[in-house]
Each structure stands twice: as C-alpha cells, then as structure tokens.
C-alpha cells in the first residue's frame, strides 16, 4: 500500500514536471514568435520611416529646383530691366532735343 502511494506520488511529480516542461516550451515558442513579430514590426516601421524621409527629400529637391528656376527668372527680369533702363537713358537726350526743336518750331 505504501509502495502504491509512493508510485502515485512519483507519477504525480512526473506529471507536474511534464506539465511544467510543456508550459516552458509553450512560453519559449510564444517568446520566439513575439521576438519575430517585434523584428517584423521594426522592419516595417523602419521601411515606413525611410519611405517618408525619401518623400520629404524628394519634396525638398523639387522645391529647391523650383526656387532655382524662380531665381533665374528674377535675374533675367533684372537684366531686361537694366537694359531697358539703359535704352531709356540713351534716348532721353534725343527726346529732350526733339522737344526743344518742336518748341522752337511752334514759336517760329
């Protein structure tokens, strides 16, 4: 009878040990899955961040090119204005002479 009790106790301990091992194995599998999920999430987040950064860089490059075009157009306009101003300056004395000659003709 005592032998039977000892066998049962041993069997209970074996069952408890097996249950603990199964729980440990399940926990290990869960931990491994969680780690993999975390790695995948990190990769996804990294990819999203990289994509957003690339979009921002592309936007900045496009704005920079547009700004360069505006600056070039502004410089061109300034040059045209300067040459127009020079042309006006060179014709002003001619206009003054013409005006004087018209006044002289009117008076005469």
Secondary structure, DSSP 8 states (H G I E B T S, - for coil): -HHHHHHHHHHHHHHHHHHHHHHHHHHHHHHHHHHHHHHHHHHHHHHHHHHHHHHHHHHHHHHHHHHHHHHHHHHHHHHHHHHHHHHHHHHHHHHHHHHHHHHHHHH-
